[in-house]
Amino acid sequence: MMDEVGIDISEHTSDLIDAYDDTPLDVVVTVCDDAAENCPYLPARKHNLHQGFEDPSAVKGAEEEKRAAFCRIRDELADWIDETFPTDR
């Protein structure tokens, strides 16, 4: 789904948040309510920002409906990022 918008995530991996305990962070962004409530304290962060999005994995139905939910959330996230963190691209 990400490759449809020109983003290759084939080499991406997830990291444990503990790996960033001592990393200076300007902003920590959470995008699901569970993460916002349970995100551990990161002493090196300056700001915390939360924007909740629907969990696309919770969508029930046919594969087409599930895929559409993931694509919709992908696009909503992209729009929110562009609006919240504008750049001079």
C-alpha positions as CSV (number, residue, x, y, z in Angstrom):
1,M,0.0,0.0,0.0
2,M,2.8,2.4,0.7
3,D,4.5,1.7,-2.6
4,E,1.3,2.9,-4.3
5,V,2.3,6.4,-3.1
6,G,6.0,6.0,-3.8
7,I,7.2,5.0,-0.4
8,D,9.4,1.9,-0.1
9,I,9.1,0.4,3.4
10,S,10.5,-3.1,2.5
11,E,13.6,-2.6,4.6
12,H,11.8,-0.9,7.6
13,T,11.7,-2.6,11.0
14,S,10.1,-1.7,14.2
15,D,12.1,-0.7,17.3
16,L,11.4,-0.9,21.0
17,I,10.7,2.6,22.4
18,D,13.3,1.9,25.1
19,A,16.0,2.2,22.5
20,Y,15.3,6.0,22.5
21,D,15.5,6.7,26.3
22,D,18.6,8.9,25.9
23,T,18.1,10.1,22.4
24,P,17.3,13.8,22.2
25,L,13.8,14.1,20.6
26,D,12.1,17.4,19.7
27,V,8.6,15.8,19.3
28,V,7.1,12.4,20.0
29,V,4.0,11.8,18.0
30,T,1.4,9.2,18.9
31,V,-1.4,8.3,16.5
32,C,-3.5,5.8,18.5
33,D,-5.3,6.4,21.8
34,D,-3.7,3.4,23.4
35,A,-0.2,4.7,22.6
36,A,-1.1,8.1,23.9
37,E,-2.3,6.6,27.2
38,N,0.5,4.1,27.6
39,C,3.5,5.8,26.0
40,P,6.4,5.5,28.4
41,Y,8.1,8.6,29.8
42,L,11.0,9.7,27.5
43,P,13.1,12.2,29.4
44,A,14.9,13.5,26.3
45,R,11.7,14.6,24.5
46,K,10.7,18.3,24.4
47,H,7.1,17.9,23.2
48,N,4.4,15.2,23.0
49,L,1.8,15.5,20.2
50,H,-1.2,13.2,19.8
51,Q,-3.5,12.8,16.9
52,G,-5.8,9.8,17.0
53,F,-6.7,7.8,14.0
54,E,-9.0,4.8,13.5
55,D,-7.2,1.5,13.8
56,P,-7.5,0.0,10.3
57,S,-6.7,-3.5,11.5
58,A,-10.0,-3.4,13.5
59,V,-12.1,-3.1,10.3
60,K,-14.2,-6.2,9.6
61,G,-15.4,-7.3,6.3
62,A,-14.1,-8.4,2.9
63,E,-10.5,-8.0,2.0
64,E,-11.4,-5.1,-0.3
65,E,-12.9,-3.3,2.7
66,K,-9.9,-3.9,4.9
67,R,-7.5,-2.8,2.2
68,A,-9.6,0.4,1.7
69,A,-9.4,1.1,5.4
70,F,-5.6,0.9,5.4
71,C,-5.4,3.1,2.3
72,R,-7.8,5.7,3.9
73,I,-5.8,5.9,7.1
74,R,-2.5,6.1,5.1
75,D,-3.9,9.1,3.2
76,E,-5.4,10.7,6.4
77,L,-2.0,10.4,8.1
78,A,-0.2,11.9,5.1
79,D,-2.6,14.8,5.0
80,W,-2.2,15.4,8.8
81,I,1.6,15.3,8.6
82,D,1.6,17.8,5.7
83,E,-0.7,20.1,7.6
84,T,1.1,19.8,10.9
85,F,4.7,19.8,9.7
86,P,4.7,21.9,6.6
87,T,7.9,22.0,4.5
88,D,9.2,24.0,1.6
89,R,9.3,21.0,-0.8
